[in-house]
Amino acid sequence: MAKALAALTLGLCVALSTFASAAEKKQPDWSQLTPEQQQILSPLASDWNNFDNKRRRGWLLTAKRYPKMKPEQQQRLQAKMRRWAELTPEQRRIARENYKKLAKQPLEEREMLKRKWQERQKLNQARSNAATPATSVPGTPAAPAAPAAPGSYEAVTSPAPAVQTR
């Protein structure tokens, strides 16, 4: 009985160490990605080799799903990657902090912020559609932009807190 228990314990230790080493497997550097992966993840090229393994693994899973996405989803993902790549390290830090704050908010508050953000997006789209070059008068200033909605991309990247905590 003791030998069986020892063998079982040893087997579990080996299995767990194998699992742990698989989870810690080094993810490929940029030069090791396939051309298709490089094309999909191109906005992240300059930062890729600075990503930790977890982040690389996540992006590689996204790249794997990418061909199955609808064209609108692909465009949205590309735009998000480009915007993220354009952020300074400080803006990224602030965005991560604001995301964590938002995630801690109750679901009702997050839904309210989402609705406000969508309304703001519609308003901004209507304003940009109304301000076409054919209708604007040269020398007149453009309408001031509305302040960013809490939780919006603009608010997340600005130094001001996007979500007020209680």
C-alpha positions, 0 to 999 in steps of 0.5 A: 500500500505504501509503495502504491501511494509513493508511486502515485505521489511521484506520478502526480509530481511528474505530471504537475511539473510537466504541466507547469513547464508547458504553461511556462513555455517560451512564446516565440519572438517576432522573427519566429512568427509565421508571415500570417501571424506577423501580418495580423499582429503587425501593429504590435511588431515594435512591442512584441519582443517586450511582451511577457509570455502570457501576453504573447500567448493571448495575442497568438490565440487572437491571431489564430481566431482572426481568419474566422472573424467577420471583416468588421471584427477584423477591422475593429481589432486592427484599429484597436491594436494600432491605437494601443501601439500608438500610446505612450507607456504612461498612457498604457499604464493609465489605461490598465489602471482605469480598466481595473477600476472599471472592472471593479464597478458593479455591473449596473454602473458598467452598463450605464457607462457603456450606454453613455459612451455609445451615446457620445460616440453617436453624437461625435459621429453626427458632429463629424458628419455635419462638419464636412468641408463643403459646408464649413466656412474657411477661417471659422473654428471647428466646433469644440469636441465634447469631453470624453465619456467616462470609460471611453477610449479617450477617457481611459488614455487621459490622465484624469480618472475615467471612473469615479470610485466611492 
